[in-house]
């Protein structure tokens, strides 16, 4: 085989799927043996009181529910938010005393967590996990089925199902499963939005993205594929805006203006805080994903510069209705090149870009799919490498290298994101120029 000849696309696909399956098996074994912190037995503590600077929030004596504390998971934060509201307390816990985490999502998301909290904390944990797994698998299947039909590529239902199940093992998504974060539901929203886009149901697509945006505002980025007058795609923006306005109206009606305003105040504070410079590697967490770490306080300028090429793609898309695949992928990748506050947890959403773009890259073959596969592997192994750099292997590694700044280079997810970003730009240029 020639040195310049690209590897077999089937081999690349099998490598990516095998790594996902191996991760499922590994995490499954660790969970089954109770090795994972999130599956340890006897580590759940219950209490009837949550401490507050303005007075303790106590569960009513006749109630059959209590606060649950099981750190380091995020699951208890969402559950305790529900218990706090049921006990007459505020929606948000911004004071964050010991062992109680904060909750900063849009007010109406309360209803989702309240619905799955009806049967107690343990049942809630398993129900949330089950729904997360279902959302991820269904989202992948929806992406694959939609895009394969669009490019007149018809793999069997068994193949689609197998890939969808394997996608559950994508490491950043597994990180969400373990701690109870809800990126899987945003992923399903992104899949519904893309399915709606391909079927010209643009208002519904905008609504789906709006639902994800209620969790984290920056998940609104994929709405840019609806910012076109061609074929009435602008209706996606209309659906997005209407859903956001309706959610705000419901929030004010049920939680009051002050709580709704408090949420937006928290968002502003978070945005201002994300502009701070990145600390030394010894202060990083396992979830760290710092793209322009070497620029320190000047990283914000590099992050903003990554918007410029995407604007070029967006302009061509709006004018000539081209490069929608690249634009969709870039809209998600921008979350990691522009924002300084995204982490491994958010990286689970990039699976949407991998799947949609991957169908086309697989169809085209050649080095484009090889590069995409490499980017996938790098993002997939990111958490394992970070576990060595700043996690359990941190002490030995820092002792060996004396906390040398070179440790910051050991971020495979960063290279995966940047490689995918460059590939999407190259793909867009070819689409605009009409290169086959």
C-alpha positions as CSV (number, residue, x, y, z in Angstrom):
1,X,0.0,0.0,0.0
2,X,1.3,3.4,-0.9
3,X,2.3,5.7,1.9
4,X,-0.1,8.3,0.6
5,X,-3.0,5.9,0.3
6,X,-5.6,6.4,3.0
7,X,-6.5,3.6,5.3
8,X,-9.7,1.6,4.6
9,X,-12.7,3.5,5.7
10,X,-14.2,0.3,7.1
11,X,-11.1,-0.3,9.2
12,X,-11.3,3.3,10.6
13,X,-15.0,2.8,11.4
14,X,-14.3,-0.5,13.1
15,X,-11.6,1.1,15.2
16,X,-13.8,3.9,16.4
17,X,-16.7,1.5,17.1
18,X,-14.4,-1.0,18.9
19,X,-13.1,1.7,21.2
20,X,-16.6,2.7,22.1
21,X,-17.6,-0.9,22.8
22,X,-14.4,-1.4,24.9
23,X,-15.3,1.7,26.9
24,X,-18.8,0.3,27.5
25,X,-17.4,-3.0,28.7
26,X,-14.8,-1.3,30.9
27,X,-17.2,1.1,32.5
28,X,-19.7,-1.7,32.9
29,X,-17.3,-3.9,34.8
30,X,-16.2,-1.0,37.0
31,X,-19.8,-0.1,37.7
32,X,-20.8,-3.7,38.4
33,X,-18.0,-4.1,40.9
34,X,-18.7,-0.8,42.6
35,X,-15.3,0.6,41.7
36,X,-16.7,3.8,40.2
37,X,-17.4,6.4,42.7
38,X,-20.9,6.9,41.3
39,X,-21.8,3.2,41.9
40,X,-20.3,2.8,45.4
41,X,-22.8,1.3,47.8
42,X,-23.6,3.0,51.1
43,X,-22.4,6.4,50.0
44,X,-25.8,8.1,49.9
45,X,-26.6,10.3,52.8
46,X,-30.0,11.7,53.5
47,X,-31.0,14.8,55.4
48,X,-34.2,16.7,56.1
49,X,-32.5,20.1,56.2
50,X,-30.6,22.2,53.7
51,X,-28.7,25.1,55.2
52,X,-29.3,28.5,53.8
53,X,-28.0,32.0,54.8
54,X,-31.6,33.1,55.0
55,X,-32.8,30.2,57.1
56,X,-32.7,26.4,56.9
57,X,-35.0,24.8,54.3
58,X,-36.6,21.8,56.0
59,X,-38.6,19.0,54.5
60,X,-42.1,19.0,55.9
61,X,-42.6,16.4,58.7
62,X,-45.3,14.5,56.8
63,X,-43.3,14.3,53.6
64,X,-41.8,10.9,52.4
65,X,-38.9,12.6,50.6
66,X,-35.5,13.9,51.8
67,X,-32.5,15.6,50.4
68,X,-29.9,13.2,49.1
69,X,-26.1,13.8,49.1
70,X,-23.9,11.7,46.9
71,X,-21.0,13.7,45.6
72,X,-19.1,14.0,43.3
73,X,-22.1,13.3,41.0
74,X,-24.3,16.1,39.7
75,X,-27.4,13.9,40.1
76,X,-28.0,15.0,43.7
77,X,-27.9,18.7,42.7
78,X,-30.9,18.3,40.3
79,X,-32.7,16.0,42.8
80,X,-32.2,18.4,45.7
81,X,-33.4,21.3,43.7
82,X,-36.7,19.5,43.4
83,X,-36.8,18.7,47.1
84,X,-35.9,22.2,48.0
85,X,-38.8,23.6,45.9
86,X,-41.2,20.9,47.3
87,X,-40.1,22.1,50.8
88,X,-41.0,25.7,50.0
89,X,-37.4,26.9,49.3
90,X,-36.0,28.7,46.3
91,X,-35.2,27.1,42.9
92,X,-31.5,28.1,42.9
93,X,-28.9,27.3,45.5
94,X,-26.3,30.0,44.9
95,X,-24.7,29.9,48.3
96,X,-23.5,26.2,47.9
97,X,-22.8,25.0,51.4
98,X,-20.8,21.8,51.9
99,X,-22.1,18.7,50.2
100,X,-24.9,20.5,48.3
101,X,-24.3,21.5,44.8
102,X,-25.6,24.4,42.7
103,X,-28.4,24.3,40.1
104,X,-28.3,26.9,37.4
105,X,-30.5,25.7,34.6
106,X,-33.5,27.6,33.2
107,X,-36.5,27.6,35.7
108,X,-38.9,25.5,33.6
109,X,-36.4,22.6,33.4
110,X,-37.5,22.0,37.0
111,X,-40.6,20.1,35.7
112,X,-38.4,17.5,33.9
113,X,-36.5,16.7,37.1
114,X,-39.6,16.8,39.2
115,X,-41.2,14.2,36.9
116,X,-38.4,11.8,37.3
117,X,-38.0,12.4,41.1
118,X,-41.4,11.0,42.1
119,X,-40.2,7.7,43.3
120,X,-37.2,8.7,45.5
121,X,-33.5,9.3,44.9
122,X,-32.3,5.8,43.9
123,X,-35.2,5.3,41.4
124,X,-34.5,8.8,40.1
125,X,-30.8,8.0,39.5
126,X,-31.6,4.8,37.5
127,X,-34.5,6.5,35.6
128,X,-32.3,9.5,34.6
129,X,-29.5,7.1,33.5
130,X,-32.0,5.0,31.5
131,X,-33.5,8.0,29.8
132,X,-30.0,9.3,29.0
133,X,-29.0,6.1,27.4
134,X,-32.2,6.0,25.4
135,X,-31.7,9.6,24.3
136,X,-28.2,9.0,23.1
137,X,-29.0,5.8,21.2
138,X,-32.1,7.2,19.7
139,X,-30.3,10.4,18.7
140,X,-27.6,8.6,16.9
141,X,-30.1,6.4,15.1
142,X,-32.1,9.4,14.0
143,X,-28.9,11.2,12.7
144,X,-27.7,8.1,10.8
145,X,-31.1,7.2,9.3
146,X,-31.8,10.7,8.3
147,X,-28.4,11.5,6.7
148,X,-27.9,8.0,5.1
149,X,-31.2,8.4,3.2
150,X,-30.2,12.0,2.2
151,X,-27.0,10.8,0.5
152,X,-28.8,7.7,-1.0
153,X,-26.8,5.4,1.2
154,X,-28.8,2.5,2.7
155,X,-27.1,0.5,5.4
156,X,-29.3,-2.1,7.1
157,X,-31.4,-1.4,10.2
158,X,-29.2,-3.8,12.0
159,X,-26.1,-1.8,11.1
160,X,-27.7,1.5,12.2
161,X,-28.8,-0.1,15.4
162,X,-25.4,-1.5,16.1
163,X,-23.7,1.8,15.5
164,X,-26.3,3.6,17.7
165,X,-25.7,1.2,20.6
166,X,-21.9,1.5,20.2
167,X,-22.2,5.3,20.3
168,X,-23.3,5.0,23.9
169,X,-19.6,4.3,24.7
170,X,-18.3,7.6,23.4
171,X,-16.3,8.6,26.4
172,X,-17.5,12.3,26.8
173,X,-21.0,11.0,26.7
174,X,-20.2,8.3,29.2
175,X,-18.9,11.0,31.5
176,X,-22.4,12.5,31.4
177,X,-24.0,9.1,32.3
178,X,-21.7,8.7,35.3
179,X,-22.4,12.1,36.9
180,X,-26.0,12.6,35.8
181,X,-25.4,15.5,33.5
182,X,-28.0,16.0,30.7
183,X,-26.0,16.5,27.5
184,X,-27.6,13.3,26.2
185,X,-31.0,15.1,26.1
186,X,-29.4,18.1,24.2
187,X,-27.9,15.5,21.8
188,X,-31.4,14.1,21.1
189,X,-32.7,17.6,20.6
190,X,-29.9,18.3,18.1
191,X,-30.9,15.0,16.3
192,X,-34.6,16.0,16.2
193,X,-33.6,19.4,14.9
194,X,-31.5,17.9,12.1
195,X,-34.2,15.4,11.2
196,X,-36.6,18.3,11.0
197,X,-34.1,20.3,8.9
198,X,-33.9,17.5,6.3
199,X,-37.6,17.2,6.1
200,X,-38.2,21.0,5.8
201,X,-40.0,21.1,9.2
202,X,-38.0,24.1,10.1
203,X,-40.2,25.5,12.9
204,X,-40.0,22.1,14.7
205,X,-36.3,22.0,14.3
206,X,-35.9,25.5,15.9
207,X,-38.1,24.4,18.7
208,X,-36.0,21.3,19.4
209,X,-32.8,23.4,19.6
210,X,-34.6,25.9,21.9
211,X,-35.4,23.1,24.3
212,X,-31.6,22.3,24.6
213,X,-30.9,26.0,24.9
214,X,-33.0,26.1,28.1
215,X,-30.4,23.9,29.7
216,X,-27.3,25.8,28.4
217,X,-27.6,28.9,26.3
218,X,-24.6,28.1,24.1
219,X,-26.3,25.0,22.8
220,X,-28.3,27.3,20.6
221,X,-25.3,27.5,18.1
222,X,-26.8,25.0,15.6
223,X,-29.7,27.4,14.9
224,X,-27.4,29.0,12.3
225,X,-28.4,26.4,9.8
226,X,-31.9,27.9,9.9
227,X,-30.6,31.4,9.2
228,X,-31.5,31.4,5.5
229,X,-34.3,32.7,3.4
230,X,-34.0,29.7,1.0
231,X,-37.0,27.3,1.2
232,X,-38.3,29.1,4.3
233,X,-35.6,27.9,6.6
234,X,-36.0,31.1,8.6
235,X,-39.0,29.4,10.2
236,X,-36.5,27.5,12.3
237,X,-35.4,30.8,13.8
238,X,-39.1,31.7,14.3
239,X,-39.8,28.4,16.1
240,X,-36.7,28.9,18.2
241,X,-37.7,32.4,19.3
242,X,-41.3,31.5,20.0
243,X,-40.3,28.6,22.2
244,X,-37.8,30.7,24.2
245,X,-40.5,33.4,24.7
246,X,-43.1,30.8,25.7
247,X,-40.6,29.3,28.2
248,X,-39.9,32.7,29.7
249,X,-43.6,33.4,30.0
250,X,-44.1,30.1,31.7
251,X,-41.1,30.7,34.0
252,X,-42.5,34.1,35.1
253,X,-46.0,32.7,35.6
254,X,-44.8,29.8,37.7
255,X,-41.6,30.9,39.4
256,X,-42.0,34.7,39.3
257,X,-40.1,37.5,37.6
258,X,-37.3,37.6,40.3
259,X,-36.3,33.9,39.8
260,X,-36.3,34.3,36.0
261,X,-34.2,37.4,36.3
262,X,-31.9,35.7,38.7
263,X,-31.2,33.0,36.1
264,X,-30.1,35.5,33.5
265,X,-28.0,37.2,36.2
266,X,-26.2,33.9,36.8
267,X,-25.6,33.5,33.1
268,X,-24.1,37.0,32.8
269,X,-21.8,36.3,35.8
270,X,-20.8,32.9,34.2
271,X,-19.9,34.6,30.9
272,X,-17.8,37.2,32.6
273,X,-16.1,34.6,34.7
274,X,-15.2,32.5,31.6
275,X,-13.0,35.2,30.3
276,X,-10.5,34.7,33.1
277,X,-7.0,33.3,32.3
278,X,-6.4,29.6,32.6
279,X,-4.4,28.6,35.7
280,X,-1.5,26.2,35.8
281,X,-2.0,22.5,35.0
282,X,-1.8,21.6,38.7
283,X,-5.2,23.4,39.1
284,X,-7.0,21.6,36.3
285,X,-9.7,19.0,36.7
286,X,-10.0,15.7,34.8
287,X,-12.7,17.3,32.7
288,X,-10.5,20.2,31.5
289,X,-10.4,21.0,27.8
290,X,-8.3,24.2,27.3
291,X,-7.8,24.8,23.6
292,X,-5.6,27.9,23.8
293,X,-4.0,27.2,27.1
294,X,-0.5,28.5,26.0
295,X,-1.8,32.1,25.4
296,X,-2.9,32.7,29.0
297,X,-5.0,35.8,29.4
298,X,-4.7,36.5,25.6
299,X,-6.5,33.3,24.7
300,X,-9.7,35.2,24.3
301,X,-8.4,36.8,21.2
302,X,-7.4,33.5,19.6
303,X,-10.9,32.1,20.5
304,X,-12.6,35.0,18.8
305,X,-10.5,34.6,15.7
306,X,-11.8,31.1,15.2
307,X,-15.2,32.7,14.5
308,X,-13.9,34.4,11.3
309,X,-13.6,31.4,9.0
310,X,-17.0,30.2,10.2
311,X,-18.5,33.6,9.3
312,X,-17.2,33.0,5.8
313,X,-18.8,29.6,5.6
314,X,-22.1,31.1,7.0
315,X,-22.1,33.9,4.4
316,X,-21.8,31.4,1.5
317,X,-24.4,29.2,3.1
318,X,-26.9,32.0,3.3
319,X,-26.2,33.3,-0.2
320,X,-25.9,30.1,-2.1
321,X,-27.3,27.4,0.2
322,X,-24.1,25.4,0.3
323,X,-21.9,23.7,2.9
324,X,-24.7,23.0,5.4
325,X,-23.0,19.9,6.7
326,X,-19.8,21.8,7.4
327,X,-21.7,24.7,8.9
328,X,-23.6,22.3,11.3
329,X,-20.4,20.7,12.4
330,X,-18.6,24.0,12.9
331,X,-21.5,25.4,14.9
332,X,-20.9,22.8,17.5
333,X,-17.1,22.9,17.3
334,X,-17.2,26.6,17.9
335,X,-18.4,25.9,21.4
336,X,-14.9,24.5,22.2
337,X,-12.8,26.9,20.2
338,X,-14.6,30.1,21.3
339,X,-15.9,29.5,24.8
340,X,-13.5,29.1,27.7
341,X,-15.9,27.3,30.0
342,X,-16.8,24.2,28.1
343,X,-15.5,20.9,29.4
344,X,-15.5,17.1,28.7
345,X,-19.1,17.1,29.7
346,X,-20.1,19.4,26.8
347,X,-17.8,17.5,24.5
348,X,-20.5,14.8,24.4
349,X,-22.5,17.0,22.1
350,X,-19.7,16.9,19.4
351,X,-20.9,13.4,18.7
352,X,-23.7,15.0,16.7
353,X,-21.1,16.6,14.4
354,X,-19.2,13.4,14.1
355,X,-22.2,11.4,13.1
356,X,-23.7,13.8,10.6
357,X,-20.4,14.7,9.0
358,X,-19.2,11.1,9.3
359,X,-21.9,9.8,7.0
360,X,-20.7,12.1,4.2
361,X,-17.1,11.6,4.9
362,X,-17.6,7.8,4.9
363,X,-19.4,8.1,1.6
364,X,-16.6,10.1,0.1
365,X,-13.9,7.9,1.6
366,X,-10.2,9.0,1.3
367,X,-8.3,11.0,3.8
368,X,-11.2,13.1,4.9
369,X,-12.7,10.1,6.7
370,X,-9.3,9.0,8.1
371,X,-8.8,12.5,9.6
372,X,-12.3,12.5,11.0
373,X,-11.7,9.0,12.5
374,X,-8.4,10.3,14.1
375,X,-10.3,13.3,15.5
376,X,-12.9,11.0,17.0
377,X,-10.2,8.8,18.6
378,X,-8.5,11.8,20.1
379,X,-11.7,13.1,21.7
380,X,-12.6,9.7,22.8
381,X,-9.4,9.0,24.8
382,X,-9.2,12.5,26.2
383,X,-10.6,11.7,29.6
384,X,-8.2,8.7,30.1
385,X,-5.2,10.9,29.3
386,X,-6.4,13.6,31.6
387,X,-6.8,11.1,34.3
388,X,-3.1,10.5,34.1
389,X,-2.2,14.2,33.7
390,X,-4.3,15.7,36.5
391,X,-6.2,12.7,38.0
392,X,-5.0,9.6,39.8
393,X,-1.6,9.6,38.0
394,X,-1.1,13.3,38.6
395,X,1.1,13.1,41.7
396,X,3.7,10.8,40.1
397,X,3.6,12.6,36.7
398,X,4.1,16.0,38.4
399,X,6.8,14.6,40.5
400,X,8.6,13.3,37.4
401,X,8.3,16.4,35.3
402,X,8.2,18.9,38.2
403,X,4.8,20.3,36.9
404,X,6.4,21.4,33.7
405,X,4.1,23.4,31.4
406,X,4.6,20.8,28.8
407,X,2.0,18.8,30.7
408,X,-0.6,21.1,29.2
409,X,0.3,19.6,25.8
410,X,-1.2,16.3,26.8
411,X,-4.8,17.1,25.9
412,X,-5.8,14.8,23.0
413,X,-9.3,16.3,22.9
414,X,-7.9,19.6,21.9
415,X,-6.2,18.2,18.9
416,X,-9.3,16.2,18.0
417,X,-11.4,19.4,18.1
418,X,-8.9,21.4,16.1
419,X,-8.4,18.7,13.5
420,X,-12.2,18.4,13.0
421,X,-12.5,22.2,12.8
422,X,-9.9,22.3,10.0
423,X,-11.5,19.4,8.2
424,X,-14.9,21.1,8.3
425,X,-13.4,24.3,6.9
426,X,-11.7,22.3,4.1
427,X,-15.0,20.5,3.3
428,X,-16.8,23.9,3.2
429,X,-14.3,25.4,0.8
430,X,-14.7,22.4,-1.5
431,X,-18.5,22.7,-1.3
432,X,-18.4,26.4,-2.1
433,X,-15.9,26.0,-5.0
434,X,-17.9,23.1,-6.4
435,X,-15.1,20.6,-6.1
436,X,-16.4,17.1,-6.3
